[in-house]
Amino acid sequence: MAKSNKIIIQCALCGAGTKKEQAPTVPYTPEEIAEQIVEVAKAGASIAHIHVREDKMVDGKMQIGYKSMSLEKFTEAVELTRKACKEAGVDIIINLTTSGGEYEDYKRLQHLGALRPEMCSFDPNTLNWANSYIFENSPRFLNLLSQEVVKYDIKPEFEIFDTGHIDSAMHYVNKWNIPKPPHLQFIMGVGGSMPGTAENLAFMVSKLPEGATWSVSGIGRTHLPMMLAGLALGCDGLRVGLEDNIYYSKGVVATNLQLVERAVELAKLAGREIATADEAREILGITRNCLRDEKTYEPTFKAE
């Protein structure tokens, strides 16, 4: 199959850590998330990568917009996104995070069975994130996650932070018969993993599994260089958004919309066409559309 000239733009809207004190437009609530997804879809994004937040007491203090794996918050975000996109006449692929760190396995998995997103993140290794805390992804959890994505026909987005993570991703693909070819999302520039340089990205691309599709994002100051390097190397996708980078230029805080608009402009300058959501589904081998499926389901994993 000939490689498509279409390019997939993904927006990672908020992540687990970006604060409004850093970037005032980072979305916290399901309402804010849905509103911004419509904006970026109109601008050319074909995938929305969703984390959720909640207000929570932490060490005796109320934290606003604290990281969360709440099934209720995921459900609200997906249902409001579905409604807002329908009203606006736009389409986008829903990609829900499974990154939970200190959360129990069931909390990181329950929203997959309950909401049946088209995509989910799949972090195939544990690492010392930014040399400051353990980003835990145990084999126990990854085996369960592998079974869920196969059971519910969810396209895993393997988040690759270092070279060995490619081998780990393929271990789970082969062990659990996750449909091939895989989709790899290179996350470059996290402290404690692969630095975000063009040389390193080219090396990672040279190790791609046969037929794999790939996208790239650079964290912080590596954001723009990794977009340019990815375009030069023929990437299938670019990931942008306030989860990965809060600046449009030095000292200028960005919005998700601005970051998507710039990615679209750069891709077009590189001679690429912007993929619609349905074209992205075709490139990635996704056969469902979660925005058109208004059912909710009973999760496999839930609290006792």
N, C-alpha and C positions, 0 to 999 in steps of 0.2 A: 504494500500500500504506500503510495507516494505521500511524503510529508506535506501537511497542509500549510498554506501560507497564512492561515488564520492564527491569531494569537489570543490566548485567554487572559483576561485581566481579572485578578482576584483582589478583593478588598478585605483585609483583616481589620475589622472596625475598631476593636477596643482592647483585645487581649485580657490578661488577668491583672496587669499592673499599671498601665498608663492612667494617670490621675488628671482630673480636671484642673488641678493646680498647675500641671505641666502643659496641658492642651485643653482649653476650655470646651471644645466641641466634642471631646471623646464621649461616646454614648455610654450611659450607665443603665438606663431603664429600658424595658422592652419597647416602650413607645419611641424613645430616641433611636434605638437600634433599627426599628422598622422604618422610621422616617428617613434615616440616612441610607438604608439599603435601597429605597426607592430612588434617592438622589444619585447614588453611584451607579445603579442599574441604568438610569437614563443617560449617564455620562459614558457608559461603555463597559462597566464591570459585568462579568457573566457568572462570577462566583462570589458569595458573601460568606466569609469565615466568621463564625459567631462564638464568642464567649458571653457569659452573662455575669451580672453583678447583683449584689444585694446589700442592704444596710444591715450591719451586724455588730454585736457587742464583741470586742476583742480586747482581752486584758483589761476589762472594766471600762473601756471607752467605746462609744458608738463610732463605727467606721462607715462612712458613706461610700457606696460604690465598691464594696469589698469583693474580692474574687469569690466566685460561687460555682457550684455544680448542681444547683437547685433544679429539680425536675419542673417545679412550678414556674420558675423563671424561664427555663428553656421553652416550656410549652407556651407561655405568654408571648415570648419573642417570636416563635415560629408562627403562631396563629395570627398575631398582629402583622407580621411580615406578609403572610399569605393574603390577608385582607387588604393591606395597603398596596401591595403589588397588583392585586386584581383591580382595585379601584383606579390605579394609575395606568393600567394597561401595560405593565412591564413584567419581564420574566427574569429570574436569576436562580442559580443553583444554590441550595442551602447546604453549607458545610459546617457541621457542628463539631466543636472541640471535644476531645476526650482527655485533654491534659488536666490532671487534677492534683499532682504532687502529693500532698498529705491526705487527700481524700480516700476513703475506702473504695475498693474496686467497684462495688455496686453503684456508688454515686457517680462514678466515671462512665458507667455503662447503661444506666437505666433509661436515659433519654433516647438511646438508639432504638430500643424496642418500642418505646412509647410513641416516638415521633417519626421514625423511619426516614431520616434525612437521606438525600441522594449521596452525600459525601460525609466523611468524618476524618479528623486528623488521626494519625497513627504514628506515635513517636517510638521507634523500635529499639531505643537504648536509654539507659540512665546516664546522666552526665552532671558534672558540678557546674551548674549554670552560673556564668559570670564569676566563677570561682568563689561564689558566695552562699549557695544553697544546693541541696540535692534535688535535681529534677528526676524524680523516680519513675521508672517504667520497668517493673519487674517482669521476668519471664512468666510468672503466674498470671499477672494482669494481661500481658500481651497474648497469651494463649486464649484467654477468655474473649478479648477484643477480636481476635482473628475469627473465632467461632461466631461472634455476633455479626460481623460484616458479611460473612458468607451466608448466614441464616437469613438476614434481612436484605440482602442484595444492596449493600451500601458500598460505594467506591471508596476505598481507603486512600488517603493522601499521606504517603510516607514522608514524614518530616525528617530530612537528612541533615544532620549538623556536622558530620565528620565522615571520612571515607569508610570506616568500618561499619557505619550504619547502613550502607547499601547492602552489605552481606547479611546483616541482621534482618533487614526488611525481606530479603529473598528467602531467608530461613523460614519466616512465617508464611510467606506466599506459597512455598513448596510444601510445608508441613500441613497446612490447612486447605490447600487447593483454592487459595484466593485467586479469582480470575485474573489471567494475564492479558495484555501486558500491564505492569504496574505503573502508577503515576508517582513520581518522586518530586518533592518540594524541597529544594536546597535552601536551607536557612544559614546564611553566611554571616560571620562576624560576631557571633556570641562568644564572650570570653570563656575560655576553657574548651573551645571546640575550634573548627576550621576558620581561620581568619578570612575576612572578605576581600580577597584579591583576585584579579583576573586570572593569574597563574593557577591559584587553587581551584577556582571554578572550572577552568579548562581541564584540570586533572580529574575533578569529580565527574565531569561530563564524559571523559574518556572511559570511565568505569561503569557507564550506564548498562543495565541489563538489556538484552535484545528486545527491541520494539518498545521500550519504555518511553513514556512521555515525561517531560520535566518542566518545572517552573523554578524561579529563583526569587529570593528576597534577601536584601542586605539589611542588617540591623544598624540603626543609628547612622553614623557617618559613612557607612559602606552602602547605604540604600541606593543612591544614585549611581555610583560606580558599578554595582552589581546589576542594575537594570541595563546599563550600557553594555556590560560584558555579556549578559544573557542574550541581548539582541544580536550582538556580534557572533555568538556561538549558535544561534538558531533555536533559542528556547521555544517551547510550546506555550509558556505562560510567564507572566510577571505578577508577583504579589506585592501589593503596596498597602499602606494603611497605618493608622495611629498605633496599632499593636507593635509595629516594628520600628517606626520612626516618627518623631513628632515635628520635625522641621522641614519646611519647604526649601529654605536656604539658611545660611548661617545666621542664627539668632531670630529667624522668622518662623513662628509656629504655624503649622499647616492644619488643614482640615482634611478629612477623608475624601471629600469631593475634589479638592485641589490635587491630591496625590493621584487619584484615578485619572483626572483630566490630563495631568502631565504624562502619566504612563501611556495613555492613549496617543497623545501627541508624539512622544518619542517613538512608539511602535510604528506609527504612520510614517514618520520621517525615515525609519529603517525599511520602509517598503512593505510593511505587514498590514494585513487587514484585521480589523477587530472582530473577534468571534462573538456571535450572539449566544445566548444561553443554550439554545438548541444545537448550535454548531459546536459549542463546548461539550455538550453531552455526547455528540457524535465522536469527537476527537478522543474523549476519555472512555467511551464505551458505556455510558450511563443510559439506561433504558427507561427510567422512571422520571416523573416530575413531581416533586413533593409539594410544590405550590398548588398543583391541581388535585392533590389527594387530600381531602378534608377530613379523613378519618384520623382518630387517635387510637392507640393500641395499649395493651397491657404490657408493661415492661417485663422482660425476663428477670432482671435483677432489681430488687427493691428491698427496703428495710424489713427486717424480721418483725 
